[in-house]
């Protein structure tokens, strides 16, 4: 009696081909396929490395920006105290006043060079991203929601701000 040959599974099933290491026929198609897979893995590794470099550069820039902001924020109390001294120094000799003003101007310049220029404009519409309302006033000569007085200057621009301006804003007449 003749035995029937074992059925061959269809090619789309996992058992369709013997494992790679079991192949010994060395057909050129298999070598080309292995080469293509190795090249694909190499390209993916290069892309992963490039993405890692880019992510690291972004994170490093974020750390630098945070450190700059922390350093600049350290200057704010100095400027506030100098301005307080200026407010009380008008009775002192002119040289003391000029010296304190020069120090304040130098400190403000440091902040500007760090990317945080002084902001103290009034007469502009209230912007919650740039202004902190500390007082509301009745002012019939201005539109409601207009900054009528800057009580404490702010430092920074729209995207990078150490602190907003403390302002008095006009309210709607009722």
PyMOL commands that set and color helices and strands:
alter all, ss='L'
color gray80, all
select helices_A, chain A and resi 14-16+20-22+28-91+94-113
alter helices_A, ss='H'
color red, helices_A
select strands_A, chain A and resi 118-119+131-137+147-152+154-156+161-163+165-170
alter strands_A, ss='S'
color yellow, strands_A
deselect
rebuild
show_as cartoon
